[in-house]
């Protein structure tokens, strides 16, 4: 199975590229909006792509989306949902 972190990083890079944003090397502690310059609509695109890619929606039952502030929070949300789905 694909690494959750790799999928999250890839989708963040993709959305940033579409917007013309140059992201630094991604690390888990970076804040999605404050540090990376993403908007809430960008995050919605990332989440939709990850839901399709990883075939799980962590925000349906596992994690409130309002708790997602960092790259690591996003990775952890998908980790929890995939673990519970197994």
FIKOLZA-1660 file (N, C-alpha, C; in steps of 0.1 Angstrom, whole numbers, plus 5000, padded with zeros to 4 digits):
% residues 86
   i   px   py   pz ch aa at
   1 5008 4988 5000  A  X  N
   1 5000 5000 5000  A  X CA
   1 5009 5013 5000  A  X  C
   2 5004 5023 4994  A  X  N
   2 5011 5035 4993  A  X CA
   2 5012 5042 5007  A  X  C
   3 5023 5049 5009  A  X  N
   3 5026 5056 5021  A  X CA
   3 5016 5068 5022  A  X  C
   4 5010 5069 5034  A  X  N
   4 5000 5080 5036  A  X CA
   4 5008 5093 5035  A  X  C
   5 5019 5094 5041  A  X  N
   5 5027 5106 5041  A  X CA
   5 5030 5110 5026  A  X  C
   6 5035 5101 5019  A  X  N
   6 5038 5103 5005  A  X CA
   6 5026 5108 4997  A  X  C
   7 5014 5102 4999  A  X  N
   7 5002 5106 4992  A  X CA
   7 4998 5121 4996  A  X  C
   8 4999 5124 5009  A  X  N
   8 4996 5137 5014  A  X CA
   8 5005 5147 5008  A  X  C
   9 5018 5145 5009  A  X  N
   9 5028 5154 5003  A  X CA
   9 5026 5156 4989  A  X  C
  10 5023 5145 4981  A  X  N
  10 5021 5146 4967  A  X CA
  10 5009 5155 4964  A  X  C
  11 4998 5153 4971  A  X  N
  11 4986 5160 4968  A  X CA
  11 4987 5175 4972  A  X  C
  12 4994 5178 4983  A  X  N
  12 4997 5192 4986  A  X CA
  12 5005 5198 4976  A  X  C
  13 5016 5191 4971  A  X  N
  13 5024 5197 4960  A  X CA
  13 5016 5199 4947  A  X  C
  14 5007 5190 4944  A  X  N
  14 4999 5191 4932  A  X CA
  14 4990 5204 4933  A  X  C
  15 4983 5205 4944  A  X  N
  15 4974 5217 4945  A  X CA
  15 4982 5230 4945  A  X  C
  16 4993 5230 4952  A  X  N
  16 5001 5242 4952  A  X CA
  16 5006 5245 4938  A  X  C
  17 5010 5235 4930  A  X  N
  17 5015 5238 4916  A  X CA
  17 5004 5243 4908  A  X  C
  18 4991 5238 4909  A  X  N
  18 4980 5244 4902  A  X CA
  18 4978 5258 4905  A  X  C
  19 4980 5262 4917  A  X  N
  19 4978 5276 4922  A  X CA
  19 4991 5285 4919  A  X  C
  20 5002 5278 4915  A  X  N
  20 5014 5286 4912  A  X CA
  20 5022 5289 4924  A  X  C
  21 5019 5281 4935  A  X  N
  21 5027 5283 4948  A  X CA
  21 5039 5274 4947  A  X  C
  22 5050 5279 4952  A  X  N
  22 5062 5271 4953  A  X CA
  22 5063 5267 4968  A  X  C
  23 5061 5255 4971  A  X  N
  23 5062 5250 4985  A  X CA
  23 5076 5246 4988  A  X  C
  24 5080 5249 5001  A  X  N
  24 5093 5244 5005  A  X CA
  24 5092 5228 5007  A  X  C
  25 5103 5222 5010  A  X  N
  25 5103 5208 5013  A  X CA
  25 5093 5206 5024  A  X  C
  26 5084 5197 5023  A  X  N
  26 5073 5195 5033  A  X CA
  26 5078 5187 5044  A  X  C
  27 5074 5191 5056  A  X  N
  27 5076 5184 5069  A  X CA
  27 5063 5184 5076  A  X  C
  28 5061 5175 5085  A  X  N
  28 5049 5173 5092  A  X CA
  28 5044 5184 5101  A  X  C
  29 5054 5192 5106  A  X  N
  29 5050 5203 5116  A  X CA
  29 5045 5216 5109  A  X  C
  30 5046 5216 5096  A  X  N
  30 5042 5229 5089  A  X CA
  30 5027 5231 5090  A  X  C
  31 5024 5244 5092  A  X  N
  31 5010 5247 5093  A  X CA
  31 5005 5250 5078  A  X  C
  32 4994 5243 5075  A  X  N
  32 4989 5243 5061  A  X CA
  32 4986 5257 5056  A  X  C
  33 4979 5265 5064  A  X  N
  33 4975 5278 5060  A  X CA
  33 4986 5289 5063  A  X  C
  34 4990 5290 5075  A  X  N
  34 4999 5300 5079  A  X CA
  34 5013 5299 5073  A  X  C
  35 5018 5287 5072  A  X  N
  35 5032 5285 5066  A  X CA
  35 5032 5282 5052  A  X  C
  36 5023 5274 5047  A  X  N
  36 5023 5270 5033  A  X CA
  36 5015 5279 5024  A  X  C
  37 5007 5287 5029  A  X  N
  37 4999 5297 5021  A  X CA
  37 4987 5291 5014  A  X  C
  38 4983 5279 5019  A  X  N
  38 4971 5273 5013  A  X CA
  38 4958 5280 5018  A  X  C
  39 4948 5279 5010  A  X  N
  39 4935 5284 5014  A  X CA
  39 4926 5273 5017  A  X  C
  40 4915 5276 5024  A  X  N
  40 4905 5265 5027  A  X CA
  40 4900 5257 5015  A  X  C
  41 4899 5264 5004  A  X  N
  41 4895 5258 4991  A  X CA
  41 4906 5248 4986  A  X  C
  42 4918 5252 4988  A  X  N
  42 4929 5243 4984  A  X CA
  42 4929 5231 4993  A  X  C
  43 4926 5232 5006  A  X  N
  43 4925 5220 5014  A  X CA
  43 4914 5211 5011  A  X  C
  44 4903 5217 5006  A  X  N
  44 4891 5209 5002  A  X CA
  44 4895 5201 4990  A  X  C
  45 4903 5207 4981  A  X  N
  45 4908 5199 4969  A  X CA
  45 4917 5188 4973  A  X  C
  46 4926 5191 4983  A  X  N
  46 4936 5181 4988  A  X CA
  46 4928 5169 4994  A  X  C
  47 4918 5172 5002  A  X  N
  47 4911 5162 5009  A  X CA
  47 4903 5154 4999  A  X  C
  48 4896 5160 4989  A  X  N
  48 4889 5153 4979  A  X CA
  48 4898 5143 4972  A  X  C
  49 4910 5148 4968  A  X  N
  49 4919 5139 4961  A  X CA
  49 4924 5128 4969  A  X  C
  50 4927 5130 4982  A  X  N
  50 4931 5120 4991  A  X CA
  50 4920 5110 4994  A  X  C
  51 4908 5114 4995  A  X  N
  51 4897 5105 4997  A  X CA
  51 4896 5095 4986  A  X  C
  52 4897 5100 4974  A  X  N
  52 4897 5091 4962  A  X CA
  52 4909 5082 4961  A  X  C
  53 4921 5088 4964  A  X  N
  53 4933 5081 4963  A  X CA
  53 4935 5070 4973  A  X  C
  54 4931 5073 4986  A  X  N
  54 4933 5064 4997  A  X CA
  54 4920 5056 5000  A  X  C
  55 4909 5060 4994  A  X  N
  55 4896 5053 4995  A  X CA
  55 4891 5052 5009  A  X  C
  56 4892 5064 5016  A  X  N
  56 4887 5065 5029  A  X CA
  56 4885 5080 5032  A  X  C
  57 4875 5083 5040  A  X  N
  57 4872 5097 5044  A  X CA
  57 4873 5098 5059  A  X  C
  58 4884 5103 5064  A  X  N
  58 4886 5104 5078  A  X CA
  58 4877 5113 5086  A  X  C
  59 4871 5122 5078  A  X  N
  59 4863 5133 5084  A  X CA
  59 4848 5129 5086  A  X  C
  60 4845 5118 5080  A  X  N
  60 4831 5113 5081  A  X CA
  60 4828 5108 5096  A  X  C
  61 4838 5101 5102  A  X  N
  61 4835 5096 5116  A  X CA
  61 4847 5098 5125  A  X  C
  62 4859 5099 5120  A  X  N
  62 4871 5098 5129  A  X CA
  62 4876 5111 5134  A  X  C
  63 4878 5121 5126  A  X  N
  63 4885 5133 5130  A  X CA
  63 4877 5145 5125  A  X  C
  64 4875 5155 5134  A  X  N
  64 4868 5167 5129  A  X CA
  64 4878 5175 5120  A  X  C
  65 4873 5179 5108  A  X  N
  65 4882 5186 5099  A  X CA
  65 4887 5199 5105  A  X  C
  66 4880 5205 5115  A  X  N
  66 4885 5217 5121  A  X CA
  66 4897 5215 5129  A  X  C
  67 4901 5202 5132  A  X  N
  67 4913 5199 5140  A  X CA
  67 4925 5198 5131  A  X  C
  68 4924 5200 5118  A  X  N
  68 4935 5198 5109  A  X CA
  68 4942 5212 5107  A  X  C
  69 4954 5213 5112  A  X  N
  69 4961 5226 5111  A  X CA
  69 4975 5224 5104  A  X  C
  70 4981 5212 5106  A  X  N
  70 4994 5209 5101  A  X CA
  70 4994 5198 5090  A  X  C
  71 5005 5197 5083  A  X  N
  71 5007 5185 5074  A  X CA
  71 5006 5172 5082  A  X  C
  72 5011 5172 5094  A  X  N
  72 5011 5160 5102  A  X CA
  72 4997 5156 5106  A  X  C
  73 4989 5167 5110  A  X  N
  73 4975 5164 5113  A  X CA
  73 4967 5157 5102  A  X  C
  74 4970 5162 5090  A  X  N
  74 4964 5156 5078  A  X CA
  74 4968 5141 5076  A  X  C
  75 4981 5139 5078  A  X  N
  75 4986 5125 5077  A  X CA
  75 4980 5116 5087  A  X  C
  76 4979 5121 5100  A  X  N
  76 4974 5113 5111  A  X CA
  76 4959 5110 5109  A  X  C
  77 4952 5120 5104  A  X  N
  77 4937 5117 5101  A  X CA
  77 4935 5105 5092  A  X  C
  78 4943 5105 5081  A  X  N
  78 4942 5094 5072  A  X CA
  78 4947 5081 5078  A  X  C
  79 4957 5082 5086  A  X  N
  79 4963 5070 5093  A  X CA
  79 4952 5063 5102  A  X  C
  80 4945 5072 5110  A  X  N
  80 4935 5067 5119  A  X CA
  80 4924 5060 5111  A  X  C
  81 4919 5067 5100  A  X  N
  81 4908 5062 5093  A  X CA
  81 4911 5049 5086  A  X  C
  82 4923 5048 5080  A  X  N
  82 4928 5035 5074  A  X CA
  82 4929 5024 5084  A  X  C
  83 4935 5027 5095  A  X  N
  83 4936 5017 5106  A  X CA
  83 4923 5012 5110  A  X  C
  84 4913 5021 5112  A  X  N
  84 4900 5017 5116  A  X CA
  84 4892 5009 5105  A  X  C
  85 4895 5012 5093  A  X  N
  85 4889 5005 5082  A  X CA
  85 4894 4991 5080  A  X  C
  86 4906 4988 5085  A  X  N
  86 4912 4975 5083  A  X CA
  86 4907 4964 5092  A  X  C
% end
